[in-house]
Amino acid sequence: MAWQKLVLEVSSDDSHRLEQSAMEMGALSVSLEDAGDEPLLEPGPGETPMWSRVRLIALFPENSDRAAVSSALTIPGIEAEWEQLEDRDWERVWLDDAEPVCFGNRLWICPTNQPSPDTQYAVRLDPGLAFGTGRHATTALCLEWLAHAEVRDRTVLDYGCGSGI
């Protein structure tokens, strides 16, 4: 199955309305991303901050009418960008760019399709779509600690979920 990918750059004021409209027009998913380089810091209670410029990405079924969707979602002066996405084994595709990552100057997390560094401290693991790279902040902190901890003849338990790093 293939998909139609729509990308619009809009103001944050328009993003919620366009997100809702995309779903009403049959979008299978809608993502909102930072269209510039505007960090959002930890919000206060009850706050939901949004970037001033938003990149809205919507995926539609292959047989969607691009003209009708564009007409319903376009704002004057904003051009809709469309792309055809062919079906692929998405769970494996991104592994082509996965590289070994070092923690604490000696502990390595290495995808199995990459050469392993010459070290005894390497975990060979194929990361999944959401887990397994070691780059999540809490995982990275634990790996940094583990790289310097003396664990010889000790049992270590990972209480997380995901790959089991």
Secondary structure, DSSP 4 states (H G I P E B T S, - for coil): --EEEEEEEEEHHHHHHHHHHHHHTT-SEEEEEESSS---PPPPTT-----SEEEEEEEEETT--HHHHHHHH--TT---EEEEE----HHHHGGGG---EEETTTEEEE-TTSPPPSSS-EEE----SSSSSS-SHHHHHHHHHHHHS--TT------S-SS--
